[in-house]
Amino acid sequence: KWYQMTTMPYMRHSEHKQDGVIITFTDITHLKKAQEDLDNHLKQLMRVNADLDNFVYAAAHDLTAPISTIESLCSLIFGKTDTNDHEVQEYKEMAENSFSRFKAMIKELVDIGKVENEMHSKMEPVNISQLYEDIRLSMLNQITATQASIITDFQVKEIRFLKKNIRSILYNLISNAIKYKSPDRDPEIVISTQSVPGFLLLSVTDNGMGIEEKKIDQIFSLYGRLGQQVEGQGIGLYLVKKIIDATGGKIEVSSELGKGSTFNVFFKV
């Protein structure tokens, strides 16, 4: 059995002097056993989590080789067929798109497994303006093709965070703002940062398709997508929320169908 012992002086009020000690023993056996059970469950969960990470990495490695082999064989087959045939060409493009999506999905699944492990990595000062410029250049084709205009207002210039993860967050939010553009107008995106009590707030606002209020929670679930008309695996925003939650932050979305959305990301400071 476990007991918590508390000692207090025993005072004679009439004489205002100490005349002994009061010792109290409180039975905390149930509490101690519950704590031990919780510790054991935590250790078990950590082992399971490590096993899952190893499984994801192993599965990704094992799947990469055969899918590359199948892709090469399909290329050989299509190379020996009449590529002038419209139907053959259509099948070839479908196969190539499927291979690209499959490889992208494998990469994203590995990224999910890495997120929590990387939370223990050393945080570093990240210049948000420079990071945005790096992302803009990597997405230049997308931006040009859609005639998207992007306005920035970085009131806070720097944040301490894992650079790879904050890049993933900003890249996903900008990419989605372009992908889910309105069919009636060119994309207009506003990216800003500011200090709020306890947090650094990163906001990305667009004038895109918008989201129904009842479907907002759906976009953060694994493979959660609002429709099949936009290319993607439904993993990006799941990753964003996972990164933010793991560091004590939060993400909020306000949206109006047909008018656009605002994603507010709160980084704990």
Disulfide bonds with the S-S distance in Angstrom:
none
